[in-house]
Amino acid sequence: MKPWFSLHRALIFIILLLVACLSLYPLIYMAASSLKTSMEFIEDPAGLPKTLYFDNFKALFYRFDVLLLFGNTAVCVAGGLVITLAVSIPASFAFAKLRFRWRSALYIILIATMTIPGITFLIPNYLLMSKLGWIDHFISVIVIWGVTSIPGNVFLLTSLMRGMPNELLEAVKIDGGNYWHLMGRIVLPMSIPGIMTVGIFNATGWWNDLLTPLIYLQSDATKTMTVAVATILGRFSSDYPLLLTGLLLTSIPPILIYILLQGFIRKGLVIGAVK
Amino acid sequence: MNLAKREHWLGCFSVLPAFVLLAIFMGYPIFNTFYHSFTNWDGLNADWIGLENYRDIFTDGQIWKLLRNNLIFLISIPGILFISLIVTVLLYEEVAGWKFFRSVYYLPTILSAVVVGFLMKTIFSQGGNFNVLLRSLGLESLIVDWLNVVPTAFMVLIFCFYWQTLGQGTLIFLSGMSTITTDMFEAARIDGAGWWQRLWRITIPSLVPTIFYFTITNVIFVFVGLFGLIYSVTGGGPGYETTPIDYMIYLKAFTTGEFGFASALSVVLFAIVIVISWIQLRLSDKWSE
């Protein structure tokens, strides 16, 4: 039995606490600075705000239309999820449970595409999107996000679906149940945790993404939140409290997702590490 | 149609959409990039110039600076590996509040590189928090303009990288450690093994596959994942002193419109990542034997 208090356990606690402070300090600083005027920030960047000053938030809502930017991001993320899940779920089920020719060869090819750096296909895709007239339309980002995430999602979902009991699937097959019946009644309900995990990873990754939306969505009205903060506030403004307020608002959705759903995130990371 | 044949076609049709989409948006662009790396290309007209782009990349000295910048991040990986391991081992002691600490460490990981980058940029700016802290500690001689001088700009970038990677590291290593049985620790304790001995003889050896996974994902990350951080902290500067390969591809393609040169640089990066993946495959085959 471990004693609940001892000198070396107290020391460990203190070290862990210090690391936690280091992890949290920049976030607290970000929140504190969002309540400062830029004069107050220049005079004392490290201190706590003296008054509660909400003009930074107001400026972001009225001058930069944060709600529109949040909406843009949400539409792109939702569209990307529809594409990637609609394609990845049936493919993963086939790789995990159906017997067909070239199954393992096709699976290896699909997994191998995960190693290709995304920037390799950036230029041709950019030119393709401009030919299609999709630049500055959400569809470009939706398609790129949706398609490039397929290999990773298939990898995760296939390894999870392999664990489904074969007996159950065979029983439905022999009873003459059709494919849609099998999918809707058994495969989808049993895969909900896995689908949640890949969905969370995709959604937070896309919310945080800079390169793809930066290239394809160039006019201010179509930008995603992350890109707008990086380009409008970050590059051209020396008003640090305003910038930090923008960063704070950008961080809220991923932090909320993490706090509410951290079990799924932990599971997803572990699947990657163990396989 | 018999059942096996039906299953065969069902399987083929289930994976078909994935392959069609990947062929259009990944397969075709890669061949396109490869072809255009031998051309002088502005997006509309491409003139075949053979190996000229590659010759430029390797002779004007720029590639060595870009590679140097990637390598600086590469050699910083053992540092965060070590820190993550130590923090994990301490968390494993399950002192009061360890679950809370584990959650807190992951918070920076969930944030965008853009948020982390600009946040650190303000902290390490000339009049920012860090310099204020140094002044209040009486260390005024150490005050510099962190982001506009080379070695310190890298220190800030690597700090951002560490700050975001610690959460990933501890979560992965904790899951790796959950495979070690408490019996092993008890046996070692009875044999009189001290804390350090247990760390080196039991914990680290049984974490080897996880350490390998962590290292490989981060090695690939420093070649393909730094864009957001570089864009927000230094913009690749001063000059090109902190520009890694992927950021240079972006600069060449989307600020100066040298699509052919950027394509050739993409092919070089692609080759580097393929070599790393090949090493990874060979090593993991060796260990699973």
Chai-1 contact restraints between the chains, C-beta under 6 A:
chainA,res_idxA,chainB,res_idxB,connection_type,confidence,min_distance_angstrom,max_distance_angstrom,comment,restraint_id
A,R9,B,V95,contact,1.0,0.0,6.0,A-B,restraint_1
A,I12,B,L90,contact,1.0,0.0,6.0,A-B,restraint_2
A,I12,B,E93,contact,1.0,0.0,6.0,A-B,restraint_3
A,I12,B,V95,contact,1.0,0.0,6.0,A-B,restraint_4
A,F13,B,V95,contact,1.0,0.0,6.0,A-B,restraint_5
A,L16,B,L90,contact,1.0,0.0,6.0,A-B,restraint_6
A,L16,B,F101,contact,1.0,0.0,6.0,A-B,restraint_7
A,A20,B,F101,contact,1.0,0.0,6.0,A-B,restraint_8
A,A20,B,V104,contact,1.0,0.0,6.0,A-B,restraint_9
A,S23,B,V104,contact,1.0,0.0,6.0,A-B,restraint_10
A,S23,B,Y105,contact,1.0,0.0,6.0,A-B,restraint_11
A,S23,B,P108,contact,1.0,0.0,6.0,A-B,restraint_12
A,P26,B,L119,contact,1.0,0.0,6.0,A-B,restraint_13
A,M30,B,L119,contact,1.0,0.0,6.0,A-B,restraint_14
A,P45,B,G128,contact,1.0,0.0,6.0,A-B,restraint_15
A,P45,B,N129,contact,1.0,0.0,6.0,A-B,restraint_16
A,P45,B,V132,contact,1.0,0.0,6.0,A-B,restraint_17
A,A46,B,N129,contact,1.0,0.0,6.0,A-B,restraint_18
A,A46,B,V132,contact,1.0,0.0,6.0,A-B,restraint_19
A,V87,B,P17,contact,1.0,0.0,6.0,A-B,restraint_20
A,V87,B,A18,contact,1.0,0.0,6.0,A-B,restraint_21
A,P90,B,S14,contact,1.0,0.0,6.0,A-B,restraint_22
A,A91,B,S14,contact,1.0,0.0,6.0,A-B,restraint_23
A,A91,B,V15,contact,1.0,0.0,6.0,A-B,restraint_24
A,A91,B,A18,contact,1.0,0.0,6.0,A-B,restraint_25
A,A94,B,G11,contact,1.0,0.0,6.0,A-B,restraint_26
A,A94,B,S14,contact,1.0,0.0,6.0,A-B,restraint_27
A,A94,B,V15,contact,1.0,0.0,6.0,A-B,restraint_28
A,L98,B,E7,contact,1.0,0.0,6.0,A-B,restraint_29
A,L98,B,L10,contact,1.0,0.0,6.0,A-B,restraint_30
A,L98,B,G11,contact,1.0,0.0,6.0,A-B,restraint_31
A,R99,B,E7,contact,1.0,0.0,6.0,A-B,restraint_32
A,F100,B,H8,contact,1.0,0.0,6.0,A-B,restraint_33
A,F100,B,G11,contact,1.0,0.0,6.0,A-B,restraint_34
A,F100,B,C12,contact,1.0,0.0,6.0,A-B,restraint_35
A,L106,B,V15,contact,1.0,0.0,6.0,A-B,restraint_36
A,T113,B,M26,contact,1.0,0.0,6.0,A-B,restraint_37
A,T115,B,S277,contact,1.0,0.0,6.0,A-B,restraint_38
A,P117,B,V224,contact,1.0,0.0,6.0,A-B,restraint_39
A,P117,B,L269,contact,1.0,0.0,6.0,A-B,restraint_40
A,P117,B,V273,contact,1.0,0.0,6.0,A-B,restraint_41
A,I119,B,D246,contact,1.0,0.0,6.0,A-B,restraint_42
A,I119,B,I249,contact,1.0,0.0,6.0,A-B,restraint_43
A,T120,B,I30,contact,1.0,0.0,6.0,A-B,restraint_44
A,T120,B,T33,contact,1.0,0.0,6.0,A-B,restraint_45
A,T120,B,S266,contact,1.0,0.0,6.0,A-B,restraint_46
A,T120,B,F270,contact,1.0,0.0,6.0,A-B,restraint_47
A,F121,B,M26,contact,1.0,0.0,6.0,A-B,restraint_48
A,F121,B,P29,contact,1.0,0.0,6.0,A-B,restraint_49
A,F121,B,I30,contact,1.0,0.0,6.0,A-B,restraint_50
A,I123,B,A253,contact,1.0,0.0,6.0,A-B,restraint_51
A,I123,B,F259,contact,1.0,0.0,6.0,A-B,restraint_52
A,P124,B,P29,contact,1.0,0.0,6.0,A-B,restraint_53
A,P124,B,N32,contact,1.0,0.0,6.0,A-B,restraint_54
A,P124,B,T33,contact,1.0,0.0,6.0,A-B,restraint_55
A,N125,B,P29,contact,1.0,0.0,6.0,A-B,restraint_56
A,L127,B,G43,contact,1.0,0.0,6.0,A-B,restraint_57
A,V147,B,L21,contact,1.0,0.0,6.0,A-B,restraint_58
A,V147,B,F25,contact,1.0,0.0,6.0,A-B,restraint_59
A,I150,B,A18,contact,1.0,0.0,6.0,A-B,restraint_60
A,N208,B,S112,contact,1.0,0.0,6.0,A-B,restraint_61
A,L210,B,V114,contact,1.0,0.0,6.0,A-B,restraint_62
A,L210,B,G228,contact,1.0,0.0,6.0,A-B,restraint_63
A,L211,B,F227,contact,1.0,0.0,6.0,A-B,restraint_64
A,T226,B,S112,contact,1.0,0.0,6.0,A-B,restraint_65
A,T226,B,V114,contact,1.0,0.0,6.0,A-B,restraint_66
A,A230,B,V114,contact,1.0,0.0,6.0,A-B,restraint_67
A,A230,B,S232,contact,1.0,0.0,6.0,A-B,restraint_68
A,G234,B,F118,contact,1.0,0.0,6.0,A-B,restraint_69
A,Y240,B,T122,contact,1.0,0.0,6.0,A-B,restraint_70
A,L247,B,V115,contact,1.0,0.0,6.0,A-B,restraint_71
A,L247,B,F118,contact,1.0,0.0,6.0,A-B,restraint_72
A,L247,B,L119,contact,1.0,0.0,6.0,A-B,restraint_73
A,T250,B,V115,contact,1.0,0.0,6.0,A-B,restraint_74
A,S251,B,L111,contact,1.0,0.0,6.0,A-B,restraint_75
A,S251,B,V115,contact,1.0,0.0,6.0,A-B,restraint_76
A,P254,B,I110,contact,1.0,0.0,6.0,A-B,restraint_77
A,Y258,B,I110,contact,1.0,0.0,6.0,A-B,restraint_78
A,R266,B,L171,contact,1.0,0.0,6.0,A-B,restraint_79
A,L269,B,L171,contact,1.0,0.0,6.0,A-B,restraint_80
A,V270,B,S175,contact,1.0,0.0,6.0,A-B,restraint_81
A,A273,B,I172,contact,1.0,0.0,6.0,A-B,restraint_82
A,A273,B,T210,contact,1.0,0.0,6.0,A-B,restraint_83
A,A273,B,Y213,contact,1.0,0.0,6.0,A-B,restraint_84
